[in-house]
Amino acid sequence: MAFEYDISIDLFPEDPVALSPRAGREFASAVKEGRADARAEAEMAVKRLVSFVINGGRREDAVSDNLLLLDYLREVAGLTGTKRGCDGGECGACTVLVGDEPRLACLTLAASCEGRKIETIEALATHGRMSLLQRAFHEKLGAQCGYCTPGMIMAAEALLRRQGSPTEADIREALSGNICRCTGYVKIIESVQAAARGG
């Protein structure tokens, strides 16, 4: 997909900003109206063409520099398995894997993941069948309301890829950034242990 920039003039000579045609018109309008926040509005409208490999498929989209990975995944890519929780990096509900490492999507700018491999909870099931870890969470009752479950599973998935036979302490540490208000964590830890044993 091609994305056009209107770069016929440098709006800010000390820090040129390339604007889309629509953003350029909005900026010109803001300047004419004498709005002091014209530069901030212009910078928020800046977009860049980025490409990712998301759940095994290549995507290329124009994203604004301030677009969070969480918003990109949910609103642009349509992957709603990644949950919006605290919006402050405290609950872990939005955990995804970026290059096989757990990352909080609510604190990560989408543009910073340029060229990287991103995996969401949707990547784990194959041909409609849950992964071993997802089945373990289901069978061992590791999910209650289910809201935190995608983030818990992605954090656990990263651990199991790094370390096939983690100890309970390893599991607790790997999941320490994920909050569950329902289960008390016992069933979650048992689920990860069951997956590590192969079911």
Number of C-alpha atoms within 10 A of each C-alpha: 8 8 10 14 17 15 14 8 11 13 17 10 8 7 8 11 20 23 26 19 13 12 20 19 14 17 23 15 13 17 14 10 10 10 12 10 11 18 16 10 15 21 17 15 22 19 23 18 15 17 19 19 18 20 17 11 9 11 14 14 18 17 21 19 16 16 17 19 25 25 21 19 21 15 11 13 12 11 19 15 19 26 24 20 16 12 16 12 18 15 21 31 30 32 31 31 22 19 15 18 17 22 21 26 28 25 15 17 20 23 23 14 17 15 15 14 18 24 21 22 23 15 16 19 14 9 6 7 10 15 14 19 24 23 18 23 24 15 14 19 15 26 23 16 11 12 19 24 27 23 31 30 27 30 27 25 26 18 23 19 12 12 12 12 16 17 13 13 10 13 20 16 12 19 21 13 17 22 19 19 11 13 14 11 16 11 18 27 21 18 27 29 22 18 23 22 11 11 14
